[in-house]
Structures are given as structure tokens and as C-alpha cells.
């Protein structure tokens, strides 16, 4: 089972009083906010004294149907908590699997919780001895993207999430190995991975796939970690044909990190340079924005009053957090923007933005003039 057009549409109809909060892409209806499960510094004990289950339940009950995680988040605990909560909701009939768009990622070595006493032994026992990869396939003791490792990671993610099929599976931060491999070998590796992902789509273990990065899509083309998204589409076309399943990309986008909207760094075959969002639109790739609140680092000082007016002229939003989410929700070209919270009350307050319209393009663009 997986997300379907009809079920995601029916989910959206339950919240017909919301304004501009659902968007159709690739025949699925996405909530404009998605629930993320990333937490910095996973080795900190405090990251295991809470779980995301109550907050995620509030998100789903509040109209969010996009859930994003990764096998390495909190050493597999984030995936497991999502799986436990979804299992409860599916069993009770409160929500159907087909209503939710569930995404995960593979590429980083997940380790496990409780944290192994010797992580190098864990890597030896769980990756190298199982012939998923050789030692020299692993970069910085943390990243691996051999096809065998990624296949095993996907299957473990499905087990953790207690589902049979992911709606979107992302190759996670492949730029980690770009400098080591060099562009030619890197693109060859991507070809192997996309061929694997097409096979896994055929097996029914994922519906589509994508690439999730940090700065790789927005760096200048001369940067050693720059990735050109048209080259990824060319590889997908080569291995999967016209009906390939490379459908999504993910990158950070927030009110302080707007390069994807304003920097023309993606060169296309016509010889012109485009912003990441414009290039993705031309290539029909769905863009998912991550780090919408920049791990709360956006709020070290208050937003200017003009920001509040441009995003919410009737002053209905109560906090800078809501304004920051209103900003990403209003960005043309992003289908959903992820935020993370462990508190149900914060999720509910964040969803206040669903009760007002997105900021119109004329006011949204004025924000960029103010920042100059």
C-alpha cells in the first residue's frame, strides 16, 4: 500500500476550511507543511528522552499528510517512532496508509540505539562482513552509497516504519562523496544507484525516488560539491526511460536561506542559468524544503515589522515561528516544507498558518528587496 490520488485528495477534503494548504504534484495531494524528524547531535542523551509520536499524531490530526524521516536520524529511533504511531493509527482506522505520503532516506550509516560501544565494530559486523560495502566505500566513517548498502538500508527502513512501500526514497547527501570520487566517477555511481532504485520501484518497495542535499544544489557550479540537477534527470532517463521515477529533490529553504529562489546557478542544455526552483520546474521535479526553521536559529532576534506585514497583512499570526512557516508555505515552486517538533501544542500553533491564505507573489517578492 502507498499514497494514492484519491486517498490524499480525500484527506485534504477533511480540511476544506484551510486556505491554500494542499498542492497536487505527481497525482498526489501534499500538505504545504510536512512533519520532519531530524534532530541535531544525535549522540546527546536528551535526544532519546522524548519521542515524536504525540507531535506526529497532532500533525496528522491537524491536516499534515507528509512525513519525512531517514534511517540515521537518532540512530533509527525516528523511523521506529513513526512506524509505531502509524501502526496505531492504521489499526484504529483513524487514518489510512493511502492518505499519507511517507518519505525516508538512505546513505548515512545508521548505527543503532542504544549507541554501540564501538561503532567501528558495528560497521564491520553490519556492513563490511555482510558484503554491503568495502571499507574504502565508506567516507568519513559515516557515509556509504553502494547499491547493496542502499538496498539493505531501504529494507531496514521499511521494517522500522512498519510499511511495505515508501512513497519517496531519497539518496541522502551524496555530495559527501563527490570530492573524493570526482565528477565522472560520481555520476557513474549515481547511475548505478538510480538503476537500483528503478528496480526497487518495480519490486513495489518504493513509488518514486529523489536526492536530498544540503548546499549541493545551490552552490556555485565551480564549487567541489555542486550538483547539476539536469544531469541527474539525464541519468534517470538513461536508466529508467521516459517514465523513470526520479521525481523529487530536497534541500534546505527558509527565510534566511533563500538561494534556491534567487541564485541562478543551475546551467541547463539551452546554455542559460536558472535558479534551482526554476530549473526544477522546467524538469518537473517536485521540491521539498527542509530546515524551514533552521533548527530555531532564525529567532535569535525578532523579525522586522515589515516582514510580518508582507506575510500576514491582517496580523493574524502570533509569532515569528508562524511567520517563518508562512514564508516557506508561500514560496512558489516548493510543494511542501518540513518542520520538526516534539510538542503537540507547538504543532497545533504552527498549523495556524493553514487558516489564512498564502502571501501573494507581489508581497512575497518584496521581502527580497527588503533584504538587499
N, C-alpha and C positions, 0 to 999 in steps of 0.2 A: 504494500500500500504506500501511497505517496500523495502529495498535494495535487489537486485537480482543479480545473477551471471552475466547475460547478460548485465544488465544496468551498473553495476560497471565496467565491462570489457570495455564496450563502452566508459564510462567516461575516463578510463585510456588511451584508444587508442587516445583520443583527444590530449594527451600529449606524443605522441610516441617519441618525441625528448628527453624526460627526461631519465636519467640514473638510473637504479636500484631503481626506485621510487615507484613501486607498487608491492604488495605481495599478493598472493592468500592464504586465510585461510578460512576454513569452507565455501568454494564455493563463497566467496566474495573477491573482489579485493580492498585492503586497500592502500591508500596513506601512505607512510612511515612517513609523518608528519601529525598530526591531530590538529585541532583547538580546544583549550580549553577555558573555560570561567570563570575560578576561579580567584577571587581577594581577597587578604588578607584583614583582618579588615573590614568586610562589613558594620560596623556601621559608618564608615567615610563618611562624606557628599560627598567628592571628588569622591567616587565610583559611584555616581549617576549623575555626571555632564558629563558623556560620555556614549556612548553605543558601543557595539561590531559590529553593523550592517555593517558599511563600511568595517571594517577589515575582517569580515567574508565573505563579498561579494568578496573581493580581494583574500581571501584564496581559495574560490570555483573556481573563475575565473582562479586562478593560478594552479589548479590541485589537491587541497586538497578535499577529499570526506569524511573524518572522522570528525565528530563534537561531542564534549564531553561537557556535562554540568551536573548540578544537581539542584534539586528543591530549595535547600537552598542557592545557590550561589547568593549573592547580594539580598537576600530576594525575590527570584523568578524572579528578573529582568533579569538575564542572560538567563533563559529559554524563557522568553517572547520576548526578543530581537531576539533570534534565531528564534522563531516562526514567528515574524513579517517579518524578512528578508526572510525566506524560503517561506512564503506565497507570497511575492512579486515575487521571482524568479520562483516559480511554476506557478503563474498566467501568467507571461510573456512568459513562455515556455523556458526560458534560461537554466533551469536545470530541470530534472525530479526527483520526490521523490525517485524512484528506484535506482538512481545513487549514493545516499548519504547514509552513514552509521551513523545513529543518535543514540547517547548514552546518557542516563541520570542515575541518582542515587537517591535512597531513603534511609532514615534512620535518617537524621538530621531533626529537627523541622524547617520548612522553615520560619516561621513568614510571614511577608508580607511587601511590600513597598507601601506607606510610613511606616516607622517603627512604630509599635503600641506604644501608650503612656505607656501602661502597658503590657509587653509581657506575664506576668503570667496570666492576664485576657484573652489574645489571646489564650494561651494554654488551659485554662479552657473552653473557648467558642468553640474552633475549634477542640479540640481533646477529652478532657475528657467528656464534655456534649454530644458529638456526639457518645460516646461509642467506640471510636477508641482505647482507652487505658485507664488504670488507672494511677493515679499519680505515683505509685511505679514502673510502666513500663518505666518511663522516667528517664534517667540518666543525672545528671548534668544540668538539666533543658534544655537539648538540643538534646538528642538522644533517639529515640524510634524505636523499631522494632517488634511491634506486627503485626500480619498479617493484621488486619483491618486498622491499620495506614498506612502500606506499600501499601495496595491496593488503599486507598484513595490518597496517595502521587503519585502513578503511574498515576492514572486517572487525577489528577491535572496537572501533568507534560505533559500529552498528550494534555490537554486543553491549557496549556501555549505555547506548541510547535506547536500547530495547526496541529497535525498529528494524525493518528488513531492507529499507531503501532510503538513502538520503536524497533530498531534493536538489541540493547543490553541494558539491565537494570541491574544496579549494586546495590547490597546491600552495603551501604556506611559505611565504617569504623565500622564493627560490633565489633571489638576488644574493642571499647569504653565500652562495657558491659561485656566483658569476665571475668574480675577480679571479678566483682560483682556477676555474675551468677555461676562462677566455670565452669570447662571444661565440665562436664557431662550435666548440665542444658543448657549450651551454645550450645552444639552440638544438643541437643533436640530442642532448639529454631531454629537453622539453618534448621533442618528437617522440622519444621512447615513452615518456610519461603520458602524453596525450593518446598515444596508441593504446596504452594500458587502460586509460580512463574510458576510451570508447568501448573497449572490451567489457569493462565493468558496467557500463550503461547497458550493453547488450545482455549481460547476466542479470540485470534488474537490481543491482546494488546501489546505483545512483541514477538520477534522472538527467543531470547536467553537471558540468564542472566549470571551474574557473581558476583564477590566480589571485591570491591575496598578497599584498605587499605593504611596505611602509612608505618609503620615498621613491621606489624604483620607477614608478610611472610618471613622477613629477620632476625628477632630477633633469638637469640639462643633458642633452644627448651625449656630451663628452664625458659625463661622469661614469666612473667604472661600474656603477650599479644601475645605470639607466636601462630600462626595458621598453622597447617599442611594441605597442600593443598590436599594430597591424602585422608585425612579424609573427606574433602568437596566433593570430587569425589565419595567416598563411599556412602555418604548421597544422592547425586544426583542419583546414580544408584539405591538406595533403593526406592526412591520416584518416579523416572521417568523411570526406566528400562534402557535397553541398549541404547535407543535413547533419553536419557534425554537431556535437553537443557542448562545445566551448561557448558558453552563453553569458558568463559573468566575470567581473573583476571587483576587487575590494581594495580600498585604500582609505587612509585617514582623511577626514574632511570635517572641519569645524570653523567657527567664526574667526579663529586665529590662524588656521592652516588652510588657505584657500587656493593653493597653487593649481589644483585640478580645474578650477573655474577660470583662472585669469592668466596662467602662464602657457604660452604656445611653445611647447617643447616636443610634441609628437609629430614627426615627419611622416607623411603618407606618400603613396605612389604618385600622386599628382605633383609632388615636389613642394607642396605647401606645408606649413607648420600649423598645428591646431592645438587647442587646449586638450587636456585629457578627456574632459567631458564631451567636447565636440567630436573628437576622434572616436570615442566610444559610441556616440550616437550614430555616426556615419557607418560604423561597423556593426550596429545593432547589438552591442554588448550592454547588458544591464550593469549599472554601477551601484554598488553597496558601499555606503560611507561608514567607516569605523571611527572610533575615538571621538564621538560627537561632542563630548565634554572635556576632552583632553585630560582624562584622569583627574578632573576637577581643577586642573591648573589654570583654567580660563577665569577663575573667580578670585584671584588674589587681590584684585581691585574691582570696584563697581563699574559696570558698563556706563558709557556716556548716555545722557538722557535722549540724545538724538537716535541712538540705536533702538531704544525702547519705542520711540515714536514711529520709526520707519518699519519696524517689525510688527508693531501692535498699536496702531494709532488710537484705538479706543481704550488703551490701558487696562486690558482685561487679564493680562498675565502678571503673576505676583512676584516673580523672581527672575534673576539673571539666568538661572538654570533653564527656566521655561523659555526665555528669550533665545538662549543658545540653541535649544531644540527647535524653536520656531524658525531660526535661521536655516538650519540644515534641512528641515522639512520643506522649506520654501525654495530650495535650490533646484533649478531646472536641470534635469539630467541625472539626478540621483533617485533611485527607486525606493530605497529605504535607508534609514540612518540608525546606527546602533548606539544604544546606551546601556550601561550596566548599573544595577542597583541591588543591594541585598535587603532593602527595606520596602515593604509593601506600600507604606504611606508615601514614600518618595516616587514610586512608580505611579501611584494614583495622581499625585500632583503634577508629574511630568505629562500625564495624559490630558491636562487642561488645554494643551495646545490643540487637541482634536476638536474642541468646541468652537474654535474660531477659524476663519479662512487663512490659508497661506498668504504670506505677504506678496502683493503683486510685483511683477518684474520691475516696474518703474521705481518702486521704493526699494526693492532689494538691491538693484544696481547702484543706488545712491550710497549704500553702505561702503562700496568700494571706492567711491570718490572721497568719502569722508576719511578713509584710512590713508589716503595719499598725502 
